[in-house]
Amino acid sequence: MDDYKEHLRRLAVHDDALLEMIAAAGSSFVTSVMDQRTEALLRIAAAIAVDAAPSSFQHAVAHALAAGATSDEIVATLDAVTPVTGAARVVQCVPKVALALGYDVEEALELLDP
């Protein structure tokens, strides 16, 4: 059987051993089919989708940068998820992503206000 089919089947039945392994150490399936940069960008996309806490964005962005993603790619992730998550969710997350990149977008906007 194809690896992806077995993996889907195990996820579908809530295979505790698999889910615990993924939560604790990450997924060997992911590392066998996807590079670290892509995985890290997907984690940012997921953080946007669930409107994660600022600390989660800090961790996800740091991980993405360490995996070789650029700031431009991280910001492009916001654009990429907009059709799925909606503009409101993305707008909510922009300050968190910006701060994780070391840019206080809210402060920058205040400076533009006369």
C-alpha positions as CSV (number, residue, x, y, z in Angstrom):
1,M,0.0,0.0,0.0
2,D,1.2,3.5,-0.7
3,D,2.7,5.3,2.3
4,Y,0.3,8.3,2.1
5,K,-2.7,5.9,2.1
6,E,-1.5,4.2,5.2
7,H,-0.7,7.5,6.9
8,L,-4.2,8.8,6.0
9,R,-5.8,5.7,7.4
10,R,-3.9,5.9,10.7
11,L,-4.8,9.6,11.1
12,A,-8.5,8.8,10.2
13,V,-8.7,6.3,13.0
14,H,-7.0,8.6,15.5
15,D,-4.0,6.3,15.9
16,D,-2.8,7.4,19.3
17,A,0.8,6.1,18.8
18,L,1.1,8.1,15.6
19,L,-0.4,11.3,16.9
20,E,1.8,11.1,20.1
21,M,4.9,10.6,18.0
22,I,4.0,13.6,15.7
23,A,3.3,15.8,18.7
24,A,6.5,14.9,20.5
25,A,9.0,14.5,17.8
26,G,7.4,15.7,14.5
27,S,6.4,13.4,11.7
28,S,8.9,11.2,9.9
29,F,6.3,11.1,7.0
30,V,6.7,14.9,6.7
31,T,10.5,14.8,6.7
32,S,10.5,12.1,4.1
33,V,8.4,14.0,1.6
34,M,8.9,17.7,2.4
35,D,11.8,20.0,3.1
36,Q,12.1,21.8,6.4
37,R,11.5,25.3,4.8
38,T,8.2,24.2,3.3
39,E,7.1,22.5,6.6
40,A,8.0,25.7,8.5
41,L,6.0,27.9,6.1
42,L,3.0,25.6,6.5
43,R,3.2,25.9,10.2
44,I,3.0,29.7,9.8
45,A,0.0,29.2,7.6
46,A,-1.6,27.0,10.2
47,A,-0.9,29.6,12.9
48,I,-2.7,32.2,10.8
49,A,-5.6,29.9,10.2
50,V,-6.2,29.4,13.9
51,D,-5.2,33.0,14.9
52,A,-2.5,31.6,17.2
53,A,-1.0,33.4,20.1
54,P,1.9,35.8,19.5
55,S,4.3,33.4,21.1
56,S,3.3,30.7,18.6
57,F,4.0,33.1,15.8
58,Q,7.4,33.9,17.3
59,H,8.2,30.2,17.4
60,A,6.9,29.5,13.9
61,V,8.7,32.4,12.3
62,A,12.0,31.7,14.1
63,H,11.7,28.1,12.9
64,A,11.0,29.2,9.3
65,L,13.9,31.6,9.3
66,A,16.2,28.9,10.7
67,A,15.0,26.5,8.0
68,G,16.0,29.0,5.3
69,A,12.8,30.9,4.6
70,T,13.1,34.6,3.9
71,S,11.0,37.4,5.4
72,D,9.4,37.9,1.9
73,E,8.4,34.2,1.9
74,I,6.9,34.5,5.4
75,V,4.9,37.6,4.4
76,A,3.8,35.9,1.1
77,T,2.3,33.1,3.3
78,L,-0.2,35.7,4.6
79,D,-1.2,36.4,1.0
80,A,-1.3,32.7,0.2
81,V,-3.8,31.8,3.0
82,T,-6.1,34.8,2.5
83,P,-8.4,33.1,0.0
84,V,-8.9,30.3,2.5
85,T,-8.9,32.1,5.9
86,G,-10.4,35.4,4.8
87,A,-9.0,38.8,4.8
88,A,-10.2,39.5,8.4
89,R,-8.2,36.7,9.8
90,V,-5.0,37.7,7.9
91,V,-5.4,41.3,9.0
92,Q,-5.6,40.1,12.7
93,C,-2.4,38.1,12.3
94,V,-0.3,40.7,10.5
95,P,0.9,42.5,13.7
96,K,1.9,39.1,15.2
97,V,3.9,38.0,12.1
98,A,5.4,41.5,11.8
99,L,6.6,41.4,15.5
100,A,8.0,37.9,15.0
101,L,10.0,39.4,12.1
102,G,11.2,42.2,14.3
103,Y,9.0,44.9,12.8
104,D,6.3,46.7,14.8
105,V,3.8,47.5,12.1
106,E,1.4,49.1,14.5
107,E,4.0,51.5,15.7
108,A,5.0,52.3,12.1
109,L,1.4,53.0,11.3
110,E,1.1,55.4,14.3
111,L,4.1,57.3,13.1
112,L,2.3,57.8,9.8
113,D,-0.7,59.3,11.5
114,P,-0.5,63.1,11.7
